[in-house]
Amino acid sequence: MTSRSTSARGRGRLTRRSAALALSLVAGTAAIPAIAADDAEASQPTTVAVASDFDHQLGCAGDWAPDCDQAQMRLRPDGTWALTARLAAGTYNYKAALDRSWAVNYGLNATPGGANIPLTVPAGGAEVTFVYDPVTHWITDTLSTTLVTALGTFQSELGCATDGAADCLASWLTDPDGDGIATFTTTKLPAGTHTVQPGLGLPAQPTGDKTTFTVAADGAETTFAYSTASKTLSFYPGKPKPSLAPRSGHWLAPDLIAWDVEDSPAGTTYQLATAPDGGLAAGGTGITGGTSIPLRYDPEGLPKSVKATYPHLAKLGALRVPAAWAAKARELVKGQSAVAAIGPDGQLINATGLQTAGVLDALYAAEAGKATLGPVFRDKRPTLSLWAPTAQSVGIELYDSPSSAKARVLPLTLDRSTGVWSVHGEKDWKGLYYHYQVEVWSPAAQKTVTNIVTDPYSLSLSANSQRSQIVDLEDRATAPKGWDETRPPKALPLEKQQIQEVHIRDFSSADTSVPADKRGTYLAFAEPGSRGMKHLKDLKAAGVATVQLLPAFDFAGTPELRADQAAPSCDMDAMAPDSPEQQACVASTQARDAYNWGYNPFHFTAPEGAYATAPDGTDRIVEFRRMVKALHDAGLSVVMDVVYNHTAAAGQDPASVLDKIVPGYYQRLDDTGTVTRDSCCADTAPENAMMNKLVVDSVTTWAKHYRIDGFRFDLMGLDPKQTMLDVKSSLAKLTPGRDGIDGKASLLYGEGWNYGIVAGDARFVQATQKNMAGTGIGTFNDRLRDGARGGGISDADPRGQGFASGLFTAPNGAEVNGTPEQQKTRLLHDMDLVKTGLAGNLADYAFTTSDGTRRTGAQIDYNGQPAGYTASPGEAVNYVEAHDNLALFDALAYKLAPSTTPAARARLQALALATSTLSQSPSMAQGGTDLLRSKSLDHNSYDSGDWFNAIQWDCRAGNGFGRGLPLAESNSGQWPLARPLLADPTLRPGCTEISDTTAQFQQYLRIKQSTPLFSLGTAEAVSKRLTFPLSGTKTEKLGVIAQHIDGRGLDTYRSVTVVYNATPTAQTQTVENLAGTRQVLHPVQSGGSDAVVKTASFDRATGTFTVPAHTVAVFIEK
């Protein structure tokens, strides 16, 4: 509950791989103080915008557009702001942005610069009104919130046209902190008796009985409060009573609480209150309804060790719990807890609930960290263990089958030293299904509840994750034939890795060479004669070493039983290539179809059931292992994309698991105790010991029991660096002889973006790009990506060009690219970014940059950050296309000049891939990229169904381009640009262009593997051997990069020189130091199928290379 008030001086009139990530990068740093009601008039903003990922639906050119006219709210006569729009079905995020910029913005819980506000629009779409309160800075919407207004005989005193005005929000009760108590406080009422009645909605519909209340004197402060739980309106003199639902205090150790007490007057005393079943209330002289414990203010503040552990709390005051009570902390922490400040006059000043993760770690982490959780078998008997230290009781419901109604209910026993509840089962428990019954205080429900919940350490599940199953992963019944004899391929170091990113359903859903019942499943990979597997084997023969699977753990939101999975019924093949009909048809079944990328974790350590032919029970385990075995048998390592940074839901949501067991612990909380959503969804908190343990335990299980060779960590930068180091340490203990896998060779890399509430190491040292340098753990390199493709992934206009898309050398005419001089300047900088990436994105690698100055990678700018950040070349994972954002072919469709021929488009796609493939770093490409894969210009196809996502392995079926306008939900803002492109038949490649592209890509792969010079492995070797001989000189051609690698003493080649010509004409590059040497085209290219590259030549007399247009030529010196 946050007070909304008006004063007698006058009512003030002022004001979610993804889009959530892009917004947080620009909006997560604001720190704007709340504006007091009396100052409201002076703080009037010019405008208030609904800045969101649905702005394109409002008519804006792009999303998150605070300056877009169509996103601006209307200032209402009552001083609030509103905007009404009809939105398509979907899940969105938004914020309030003031004065057409991000300088001042308000997010979830009216927090300045806070998290995005989630919005779900139901199937069929809906009209929604957004309302912004300029006093509390709360913005909400009529789908997520039922607006509450105090209707009565006093509204005209507040500025409404009449009393009882249903469309006037001058007496709107707001609830920014979401505690279920909405309030409105005013000093504008005259003395006397007034009538009031709650009104719900907009316009307000009177509800409940009319009530009278009395104002003692003109202007006497009066508060109205509405409880959404009881649906009752109350009123009382004075300010709103403090709510205990927000949790702004932090119980960090049994004897220590941190709270902001800076403004407390001298003589203030403090109180800790606890209640096992809730019922605490603040008001009068303190907190009532539970046990009251006096606290001592410690003028020394928080200890240094505590400040080091919790740097974001370092400025808070320290309150000490008496030793006798601190000794009882294990019991006290089980219920509701709060802290209060009581003034010298004995009256309550302030109160708040407590966050308890710190004290739980202090009490339990040391011992609980050693515990084995989940189902564990010894002598064929299972023990099931659950960490639930705040639970008042835990029971287990045992079921004979996934659907049996009757359950046996047994109690679990608590180990007080660990907080772990356990039950020892019998041999016949194997294969049974189960739930836990957890009786626990729930801050979300504000009461003690009994949650029926699955096991967060589930290893197997029934369909749709309804029940956990007791299984032993070492049981032969869970292993396919030959599993024990299967071993992964010999591991390559990270810098030698060529990785294909594959979504399990995309891989085979359109592959008619796979039996129909296996399409879109794990078992499709076990079809060695399928088109998809044949292509993977071709890529393996060329040099691809690893397949990276998009999330394959259990995720929420997709029906797992095929009978429940809906599919579009339209004849989409008959529709026009630029029609909106296909996307409308896909959207009609979107919520019920079989498709999702899977970035909504439900159970971290069980295979997803939707990819199994039979999702109930252990078939999902067997079939997952068959997939891994098939890929290993094909010589390919397997990397899993894992998503430990968030869960599908939190609180009491049906898809919440962890937060129903230890509420407020596993999820990251902001300063008020609200679960943060920087990831898109309910963020987890691996900075807390037992969430860190869950991550480590889960990864280790996948590696040991499923022989997973590596892990790609989604949004890794939101999590601690120490978590990643702990994962690496745990994996290193796995050995081939004992565990079937060499854990020391496990590939570890992830998204090291620096953003959100933890940005800048605000709470801990993050696993970001900069911080992971020197760890041997890789991070994705967005520098080379943007330099090669052009623009950025969140650009409102996708036509921004770069090195491989014709910037300056073949302009597309779009205003976004600027004047010719601006294009030239940007191209030179993009070339520097590409060169940095080719050299492994090293922080200390130095070369002469485009302006003639010698700089290290760290001294080259990338949007205000160092371009180079790694300590070794293997720590940058280079890529120009991934599942997120536009496919490379689609990006080039926007960016390349309209006159570019299909053949030239194909060559530029291959050239862009070469900048990643021939770098000193590992390279990742999305599956199908070498086949010119398109998603019909869909930049966010996470839930766009098979129609837009399936890989077309047969070139006769096209490449996916021209399958209709992409889904309106994420793409309608680009439809005006997309429509003519999709309608243009010359942009749809034929089999020739597709086969030529994969042939060139496979040549680059073979070249990379033919010599150690493209994977030197250390920063020292790269600095010694790799140069850009023409960089920063007058002889370097715009749009051409010449790269030289010295091979003397290391390889049979004395040197390798690579010339990347991204221009539309043949180019010469003279390297005088190579005059007199014998340079010949690499045998892979001279003996290959690309006739164009064979025309590349070298003039020995002058040291001049001649390379045809849109070509990467590799020369060797023997």
N, C-alpha and C positions, 0 to 999 in steps of 0.2 A: 504494500500500500504506500503510495507516494501522494502527498497532499497536492491537490489542485485548489487554488484560491483566487479570489478577487478582493480588491481593496476598495475602500471608500473613495480613493483618489482616482478610480477609473479602471475599468477592465482593460487589460492589455490586449493589443492586436498585433501579434508577432508570430512569428513562427517558433544468398547458397554458394578427374578428370574425366574448368567450369567457371560460370559467371561469379559465383561467390568468391572464388580465389582472386579473380581479376579485380573485383571491387575492394576486397580487403587490402590489396596492395596499395590502393590509392586512398582508402578511407579509414584505415585502421589506426592512424596515428593522431587524429584530432583529440584535443583535450580542452573542451569548451566548458566553462563553468555554467551551472544552471542559472537561469535568470530569475531573480526574485520577482514576485507579483508586482510589487510597487514600482519596479524598474521596467515593467513590461512595455509601457508606451514608448520609452526612450530606446528600446532595443528592437523596435519593429524592423523585420527584414523586408527586403524588396519583394522577394518571391519565396515560395516553398514548392519544391518539386518532389514527386514520387519517383525517385531514382531506383531503377529496378532492372531485372532481367526479362521483364515483359514490356519495356518501353517501346519496343518495335511494334507491339500490338496497339499502342496508343497512337502510332503514326510517326514515331521518331525514326531517324535514320539508323540508329543502333540502340543498344541497351546501355544501362547505367549512364544515362544522359541527363545530368542535372540542368543543362542549359537548353534542353529541348522544350519548345513552346507547348507541345501537346502533353508534356508531363507535368506542367505547372498546375498547382492547385488553385482554387478560387477562394479569395478572402470573403468569408460570409459576414453578414451584418452583425452577427453575435461575436465576431472576433476570432472564430476558429477558421480553419482552412479545410477545403474538401475537394475531392475529385472523384467523379463517377465514371466507370468504364466497364465495358463487357469484355471478359477475358476468356480465352479458350481453356479447356480443362488442362490441368497440369499442376506441377509443384514449382513455386517461384520464390524469389527473395526480393526484398525492397528495403529502402531507408528513406528518411526525409532529408533532403539537401537544400540548404538555404542559399539564397542570392545567386542561383545559377552556377554554383561551384561546389567543390568538395571541402572548401575551407571550414565550413560549419555544417555538420551533418549529425543526425541522431538515428540510432539503430534500436535494437531490441532493448526493452525496458527503459527507453528514453535515454540511453547511455550516449554521451557525446562520442562520436567516432566508433560506436559500438558495433556489435555483431549484426549481420543481416537479419531481417525479420522474415520468417517463413510464412508462406501463403499457399494453401491448397485449394484449387478450384475444382469442383466436382465434375464428373462426366457430363458432357453436353455444354459445358461452359456456364458462366453466370455473370450477372451484373454485380459489381462490387463498388462500394463507396469507401474511399480512404479519407480519414479525418485526422487532422493534426491540431493538437492543443498547444498554443504558444506559451503557456505558463509552465506546464510540466515538460514540454517538448515530446510528449507522447504522440506517436502516430500509430494508428491501428486501422483495421478494416472491418467491414460489416459481415464478412464471412467468418473471420476468426473471433470476433468479439461482438457481443450484444451490447450496444450502447445503452447506457443508463442515464436518464435525465430526471432531475427533481422538478416535477410539475407542480405548480401551486399558485397561490394568490400573491406571490412576491416576485414573479418573474419580470414584471415590468420595471421593478426597481433595479434589476440587473441589466436592463437594456433591451429586453425582448419587447416586441410590438404590443403584446397583450399578456395577461396572466394566463397560465395554462397552455402556452404556445407549444405545440407538439414539434414544431420544426426549428425551435430555437435551442442552441446548445450553450447558452450563457450559464446554465446550471448543470452542465454535463459533469458527471462523476467519473473520474479517470482512475485507472489501475495500472500505472506503468510497470510496477514490479511484479505484477501477475499473481499476487497472493490471494486473489478472489475477493478483496475488499476495495471497492471503488469509493473515492471520496471527493467531496467538493467543499471548500471552505470559503466563506465570504464575510466581509465587514460592511456590506452595503444594505443590509436589511434594517428597516425602521423598527422601533420598539413596538411590541404588540403581539397579538396572536395571529398566526398564519396557518394555512392549510397546505399540506403537501401530499403527493402521491407519486410513487415511482413510475416512470415511463420507460418502456423498452423499445429499442430500435430507432430508426430514423426514416420518416417522422416517428416520434415516440408514441407508443400505444399505452394508454394508462393501464396499470395492472395493480391488483391488490386494493386494499382499503385506503381511503383518505384519512389522514391523521393531522391533528393540530399540534403546534408547538409554539412556544413563547420566546420572544427575544426581549431580554430584560431592558436594554437601552439601545438607542439609535447607534448603529455601527458596531454593536457587540459582536465579537467573533463567533460565528456559528458554523458547525461542521455537519454535513450530511454524509452518511456512510451506508453503502449497499453491499450486502453479502450475497455473492452469487450462489453460495452453497445453500443458505437458508431462504434466499429470495426475499429478504426483508430489508427495509429502509429504516435506519435509525438516525437520530440527530442529537446533538449535544452542544453545549457552549464550549468555546475554546478551539484549540488546534486539534488536528486528527491524532488519535492515540497511536503510538508507535506500533508498527506491525512486527511480529516476530517471524513472519514467513521469509523475508529477506535474510540472508545469512552473511552479514558484513563483518562479523567477528570470526576469529580463527583460533580454535583450540589446538595448540601445536604440540604440547607435551602434557603429561598428567598435571604438572604444576604451573603451566604457562598458557595464557590466553593473550592473543594480540588483537588490538582494536584501536580504531582511530579515536583518541581521547584528547586530541590537541586543544580543542576549543572548550574543554570542560573547565568550569571556574574552580578557583581554589576552594578546598573543602568538599569537593565531590567525592562520594564513595561509590563503590562498585559491587555488583551482585551477580553471581552465577546462579542460574535457576535450572533445575532439571525435573523432568517428569517422565516416567517410563512409558506412559500411554498418552502423552500430550496433555493439552488442556491449559498450558501456560497462557497468561494474558498480561499485557503491559498497561499500566495506567496508575494514576494516583501516586503512591509512594514507592512503586517498584513493580516487580513481576510477581504475580500470584498464581496459585494453582499447582505448585510443586514444591520441591525442596529448595530452600534458599541458602546460598553459601556466600559469605562475605569474601571479597577479593581485596588484595593489597596492591595498590599502584606502586610499581617499581620505577623510581626516577632514573635508574641506570639504563632503562630501555631494554630492548631485546638483546640477548647475548650475541656476540660476533658469529658464533657457529650457526645460530638460528638465522641471522641475516644472510649468511652465505648460502644456507639451504633454501631460504625463501626471500630472495632479493626484492621481490615486488612488495613484500610486507615490511621492509626494513625501516620505514618511517612510522610505523604504527607503535602505539604505546604498549607497554608490558604490564599485564595484570597477573598477579601470583595467586595460585590456589593453595589454601592451607594444606600442609602435609597430610593431615589425617583424611582430608577429603580427596587429595590427589591419589592416595592409596586405594581409593574406591573408584577410580576413574573407569575401570573396566565395566562396572555396573552403571555408573552415571551416564556414560556415553551411549548407552543402549536406547535411550528415549529422546524426547525433545529436550533441547538445551538452548539456553539463551543467556545474554549478558545485559546488564542494565547499568546506567549511570544515574545516580541520585544526587541532586543538588544540595547545597548547604541548608536549604529550607526544608529538606526532607521530601521534596517533590521530584518525580521522575523527570529527567532531562532527555534521556534517549534510551533506546533498547533495540536489540537485534538478535536474530538467531545466530547459531554458530556453525561454521564449517569444521568438520571433525577429521578430515583425512590425516592431518598432521599427527594428532594424538593417537589415531589408530596405528599409524606406522611406528610411533614411539613405543606403543604398548606391545605390538604383535610382530612387526616386520622381521626382526632378527630370527625368531623361531618359526614363524609361518613361512618364511622364505625357503626353509628346508623341507617343508611338507610336500607330499605328492598328492595332487588334487585330481578330481575326476574319478572314473572307474579304473581300478588297478587290480590285476589278477595275480594271486600267489597260490600255488598248488591248486589251480583251477577254481579257486573261490575268489569272488570279487569283493573289494572294499571300495565303497563310494565315499568321497570326502569333498566337503564344500566349505570354503572360507566364508564365514558369515558372523563376524565377531559382534555385531550389533543386534543380531537376531535374539529374540526372547525364546524361541523354540524353532526347531527344524524337524520336519518329518519327510518320509519318502512314500510316494504312491507308486506301487508296482502293478503293472498291467501285463497280461499274458500276450497281448497283440496290439497293433497300432490302433485298433478301433474298439477293443473291449471296454465296456462301460464300468465294470466292477474292478475296484483296486484294493490291494492289501496296503494298509497304511501302517508304517513302523516309525518309531522315533529314532532320531540320530543323537549321538552322544557328543557333548562339547568337550574339547580339550582347552582348558582355560589359558594355557600358556601360548597357544597358537591361534585361538579363535576358530579352529577348524572343527566342524561337525562331521562325524563319521558313522557308518554302519557297516558291519561285516555280513556279507551275504553267504548264501549256500551255492553249491555247484550248479543247481538248477536255475539260478538267476541268470545265467548266460543267455543272452538273446531277449530277455524281458525288456519292457519299456518302462519308463519312469518319469515322474515329476518330483520336484521338491515342494514342500509346503514350508514357506518361510514367514514366520510371524515377526514383523519388524516395524519400527517407527518409520513412516514415509514422509519426508518433507513435502513431496509433491502432493500427497493426499492430506497432509496436515493431521494425520491420525495414525494409529497403529493398525496395520492391515495384515492379512494372511495372504501372501502372494503364492499362487500356483505357478511354478516357473520351471523351465528346462535347465539343464546343467550347463553353465558357461564353459565347462571343459568337455562338452559332449563330443564323442568320437563317432557316433552314428545317431540317426534320427528317423522318425517316421516321416511320411510325406508331409510337406508343408511345415516341417519343423515343429510339429505339434507335441511330440514326445521325444525324449532322449532314449537311447537304447544302450543296454549294457553289453559291451563288446570287448573282446581282447584282440588287439591288432596283431598279436603274434599267433593267433589261432589260424591254422592252415585253411580253415573255411573262409577266411577273409582274403585269401591270396589266390591269384590266378595261376594256372599251370605254368611252371617254369620260373615263378617269381623268385624263389630262393637262389636260382642259378644266375639270374639277371644282374649285371653290373653296369653302372653308368659308363659312358665313354671316358677316355682319358681327359682329365680336366685341363683346360687351357687357362693361362692367366688372363686377367680381365682385359689387358690391352690388346690381346689377340682375338677377342670375342667378336663374332658377327652374329647378331641376334635377330630373330624374326618374332615379332609380336603377333600373337594369334588369339582371337576370341573363339572359344570352343564351338559356339553355335555358328558364328560366321564361317568357320572353316569348312563346314559340310552341309549346311542347310540347303544350299542350292546345287550340291554336287550329286548329280543323278547316277554317278558311278558307285555311290554308297547306297547300300540297301535302305529303303525308305524308313524302316523302323530304327535305324542307327544314325540317321542324319540329325545333326545338332547335338550329338551325344559324345561321351568319352569314347565309345566304341568305334566311332568313325576313324579314329587314329589307328585302330587295329585292323584297318582294311588296306593292306599294302598295295593293292592294285588300283586304289582310287586315284582320281586326278589330283586331289589335294596332296596325298602322300607321295605320289610320284613327283610332284613339283617340289615338295620339301626335300625329297632325296636328291633331286637335281641341284637344289641350292646347297645341300650338304656336300655334294661332290665338288661344288665350286668353292666352298669355303665357309658357309654358314655352320656354326657350331652349336647353336642353342635356340630352342623355342621358348619364348616367354609367354605364358598363358595369362590372359586376363583373369580376374578373380574366379576361382573355382571352389573356394570354401563356401559354406552355406550362407546364402544371402536372402534377404527378405523381399517380398513384393512380387515374386513370380510364381504362378501356380505350377506345382511340380508334377501333378498327375496329368497325363496327356488328355484325359477326358475332360479336364477342366480348362484346357488351354484353348482360347479363342484364336481364330485366324481371319484375316480380311476375306470377305466373300465376293469382292468386286473383281471384274476382269480388268486388272490394272495394265496388262500388256496391251489392251486395246485403247488405252488412254493416251492423249498427246504428251510428248516429252516435257512440255512446260505447263502441264495441267496441274491445278490444285486438287484434283479429284483423288489422286493416289494417296497423298498425305492425309486427306480427310478420311479415306477408307482405313488407312493404318491407324489413325488416331481413334477411330471408333472402337477398336478392340485393344488399344494400347494398354489399358489397365488390366486386361485379362489374357494377354498373349504370353507366349513362352519366352519373350525377349527381354533382356536387360544386360547391361555391362557387368553388373554385380557389385558396384561400389556401395552397397548398403549392408554391411556385415550383420549377421544374425548369430551364427556360431562359428568361431574362428578356426576350429580344428576338426571340422567334419566336412566331407565333400558335399558340394551342392547337389540336391536331389533332382533338379530340373534337367541336368545333363546325364542322368542315369535312365536306363530304359525302365527300371522299376525303382522308384524313389523310397519305398518302404524298406527299412532294414539295411543289411550289409551289402546288397547289390551295388550300392553307390561306391562302397569301398573297393570291392573287387573290380568294378569297371574303371574306376579312377586308376587303379594300379595297372590294369591292362593298357590304358592309355600311356602311362609312364613307361611301361615295358616296351610298348611298340615304338615309342620315340627313341628310347635307348637302343633298341635293336636296330633302328635306322641310323645309329651313330650320332644322335642328337641329345645334348643335355637338355634338362627341363628346369626352367625358372618359373616360380609362381609369383604372380602379382598379389601382394598381401596388403590388407587395409586395416592396420591396427590403430589408426589415428581417430577413428570414430565408430560409432555403432548406428544401427538403423534407427534406433529410438532410445529415449531415456524416460525416467519417471515411471508412471503407471501405464504407459502405452503398451498395447498388446505385443509389439515387437521389441519391447525392452526386456533385457535379461539381467545384465549386471546391476543396473540401478534399482532393480527390485530386490536384490539380495543384500547388497551393502549400499543403501541409498547415499548419494553424495560423495562416494569414494572413487569409483572407477571412472566417473566422468569429470572433465575439467570444468571448474566453476569460475565465474567472473567475480568481481568485487562484491556483488550482492548475492552470490550463491546461485545464480542462474547458470545452467549448462551452456557453455559456449558452443558456437556453431561455425567456427572459422573454416572447417573442412567442407561444410555444406550442411552437416547433420550434427548429431550429438557427439561432440568431441570427447575422446577418452583422455586419461591423464596418466601416461606411463611415468611421469615424474613421481607418482605414488608407487610405493614398493611392490604392491601386489598386482597392480596393472602391468608394471614392468615385468614381473614374474610371469604373468599370463602371456605376454608377448614372447618372452624367451622360451617358455615351455611349449607354446604352440609352434613356433618356428622349428624348434628342435624335434618335435613330434613329426612334422611334415618331412623333415630331412631324414630322420632315422627310420620311420615306418613307411614312408612313401618314396624314399630315395630321390627326393627333390634336390637338385644340384645347386640351386641358388634362389635368391629372393629379391624381388623388385618391390620397394617399400613406397606405397602411395603417400603423398604429402608428408614425406619423412621429416621435413623441416619443422613440422608442428610438434615433433617429439624430441626427447633429449638425445644428445650425442651418446650419453652413457648407455642408453638403451641399446643403441646399435652396437656399441662395443661389447655389451653383455651378450648380445646375440652372437656376435662373432666369437667370443670366448667360449660360449656353450657349444657352438657348432664345432669348434676346433677339437673338442674332446671326442668326437665321433671318428671311428677308425674303420677302414674297409673290412678288417678281419672280424671285428666284433659287431659292427653296425651296418656293414654293407655299403658304406659311403665314407669318403674322406672329407670330413667336415672342414679341415683346414683349407681345402680347395674350393669351398662353397663361394659362389659368386654373390656379392652383396652390393646393391646399388639402389638408388631411389630418387625421389623428387625433393631436392634440397631447397625449396623456395622459402624465403624469409618473410613471413607476414603473420597477421593475426595478433591475438592478445599476447602471444609469447615472442613477438618479433623483437629483434635486437637483443636476444638472450635475456629478455625481461624477467623470466622466471627460472631459467636454467640455460645451460649451454646447449643450443639447439643442434640438430643434425642437419645443418644447412650447408650449402655449397662451400662457403668459406671455411666453416668449422670442421668439415670432414676431410680437409686437406691433410695428408700424412697418415690417414687411417687405413688406406687401402680399400676403402668403401667408396664406390662411385656415386656421382650425382649427375643428373641429366643436364646437358649443356644447352641452354637456350640461346647463347650468344651466336654460335655457328648457325643454329636453326634460323634465327632472325636475319643474320647477315646473308645467308644463301637464299632464303625464300623472299625476304623483304617484308617491311612493316613489322607488326606485332600481332600476336594471336587474338588480341582483344580490340583491334582497330574497328572503328565504326564503318570505315570504308575499306573493304578487303583488297583494293586494287593497288595498295602500296607495293612498289617493286623493290627488288634487291639484286644481289650479284647474279643469281641464276634465273632471274625473271625479267631481265631487260632494262633495269634501271639505267637511265641515261643513254645506253647503247641502242635500245629499241623501245622508246617510251610508248606507253599506252594511252597517253593523252589525259589521264585522270588528274584533276586538280590536286589530289592528295599528295602527288609526287613533287609538287612545287615547280619552280622555274628550272631551266636547264642548268644554271649554276648551282642551285640547291641540290639538284639531282647528282651532279658531279661530285659535290662535297660528300653527300651521303653515300654514294657508291664507293668512294675511296675509303670511307669509314667502314662500310660493310665488308670491303675486301680485307681490311685489317682484322675484323672479327673472324672472318673465314680463315685467314692465316693463323690467327691465334688458336682456333679450333683444330686446324690441321697439325699444329705443333703440340697437341695434347692439352690445350687450354691452361698451360702452366703459368703460375703466377710470376716465376722468375725468368722465363724464357724471354730473351731480348732480340728485337729485330728493328730495322729501320721502317718506321710506319709511313703512311701515305703522305704526311707533310714533311718528310725528310728527317724527322727526329727519331733517334734511337730510344725505344721504350721497352719496358718489360710488359708482359701480359697484364700484370696488376695495375700498370699505369695507363692502360688503354680504357677508355670510358665505355660502359654499357649502361645507359639509363641511370647514371649516377653511381653505379657500382663498378668494381674492377672487372674487366672482361676476363682476364686470366685469374684463376683462383686455385688451381690444383698444385700438389707437390710432386705428383707423378702422373704420367699421361693416362694411366689406367683409371684414374679417378674422375675423368670426364666421360660420360656416356654421350657420344655424339649422335644426332638424329636430325632429320629434316621432315619427318612425318611420324606421328604416333596416333593412337586411337582418338585422342582428344583433338578438337579443332578440325579445320578443313583438311581433308586428304590432300596430299601434294598435288595430284592431278587437278583437284578442284581449286586449290589455291592458285595454281598456274592458269586455270581457266579464267579467273578474275584478273590476274596480274599481267599476263603476257599481252603484247600488242595484238589487236584484233586480226591483223594480217598474218600472224604467225601460222605457218602451215602445220598440218597434223604431224608430219615427219619431224619438224623443228620442235614441236611441243614434246614429242617423245624423247628427242635427244636432250632437251633441257631438263626433262624429268630425270634422265639417267645422269646428267651432269650434276644436278643437285645431290643425287644419291652418292655420287663419287666423292663429294666434299666430306661426307661422313665416312664412307667406306674406306677411303685411302688415307684417313687421318692416322695419327699415332695412338688414337684412343679406341676403345670398344665402340662399335656402331650398332645402332638398332634401327630396324625398318619395320613398318607395319606390314603384316602379311598381305600380299597382293599388290604392294606398291610397285614392284617391278613389272606387274601386269597392268600398270596404269589405273589401278583401282580407284573408282570414284564412289562417292555416296550421294551423288546427285546434288552436290553443293550443300549438304547437311553438315553444319559445323559442330553439332552436338548430338550425335546419333545414339546416345546412351540408351534410349528407349524408343528408337525409331523402327523397330521390327526387322524381320528378315529382308523385307523388300528393299530397304535402303542400305542394309549392312552386309548382306551375304557376299562372300568373295565369288567372283565369276571365274572359275578355273578354265572354262571353255571360251576361248576368244570369240567364238561365233555368237555367243550370247551377249557380247559387248563387254563393257568394263564397269557398268553400273551408272554411267552418265546418261542423263535424259530419261530417268525413271519418274519424272514428275517433279514439281516444286517440293523442296524439303519441308519437313513438318513446321507448321506455323508457330508452334509453341516456342521454338528457339530461333526460327529463321525468317519469319514473315517480314521483318524489317529489311531484309536483303532481297526480297522477291522482285522488286523493280529491276535490280541489277541481274538477278539470276534468270529471270524469264527469257530474255533474248539469247542468253548463252545456252540454256537448255534446249531452245528451239532450233539452234544452229546445227545442222547436220554435219558440218565440217569439223565440229569439235568432238564428235564421237569417233574414237579411234577404231581402226580395223585390225584384223589379225596381224597384218604386217607391222604396224606400229607397236602393237603389244609384244609380238615376238622379238622385234628389234630391241625393245627396251629391256626385256629380261635377259637377252643375249649380252647387251652391254653391261648390265648389272653383274651378271655372272662372270664376265671378263674382269671387272674390278675386283670381285671376290677372289678370283684365281690369282690375279696379280698381287693382291694383299698377302696371300698365303705363300707366294713363290719366293719371298725374300724376307729376311728379318728386318729389313730397313724400314718397313712400314709399322713395325711394332718394337721400337728400340727399348721400351720398358722403363727407362729412368730419365729423370729430368736432365741429369748430367749428359747422358748419351744424346738426347735430343738437342741440347744446347751445343754440343760438340759437332754433330753431324748434319743437322737440318738447317737449311737457310732458304731465304727468299731473295735471290741474288739481285733482282731488279726492283725490289720494294722500295718505295720512296725516292726512286730516281726518275729522271725525265724520260727514260726509255721504256718505263713500264707502261703498258697500254691499259687504258680504262676497260674494265671487264675481262682482264686476262691476268691470271696468277701463275707465276713460274716458281716451282718448288724443287729444291735440289737436296738430295740426301747422299752424303759421303759414305761409301760402303767399304773403303779400304780397311783391311784387317778384320773385317766382320763377315763379308759375303763374297761370293764369286763375282758379283758385280762391283766394279770400282765405284760406281755411282748410279743413282736413279734420278732422273729429272722428269717432273710431271708438269705439263702445261694445261691449265684449265682455261679454255677459250669460251666464254659465255656470250660472246658477241655474235651478230648475224653474218659476219664476214670472216674470211680467213685472216689470221694474224701472224706476224713474225715477232719473235722475241730473241734478241741477241744477248747472249751471256758470254762476254769476251773471255772470261777465264776458261771457258770450255772450247775455245778455238784450238784446233789441232787434235782434239780428242775424237774418238770414234763412238758416236752415239747412234744407236739403232732402236727402232720401235720394239717394244717388249714383245717376245714371241707369242704371248697370248693374244695380243692385238694383231700382230702381223700374220698370224695363222688363223685368226678368227673370222667371223661372218660379217663384221662391220666394214663395208667397203670404204666408208668415208674416212675413218681413222687411218686406213692404209695409205691415204694420200699425204699424211703428215710426213715431214722430212726435216733433215738437219744438214746445214751447210758447214762442213768441217773447217773450211778456211776462215770463216767469220764467227763461228760459234752461234749461228742463227737457226732457231727452230721455226718452222712454219707449220701451223696447225689450222685445220679447217674450222668453219663456223660450228658453234654448239658442240664442241668436241673436247674430250679429255684424252690427251695423248701421253703415254708413258714411255720414256726413252731410257735405255740402259747403256752403260759404258762398261765394257768387259776389259 
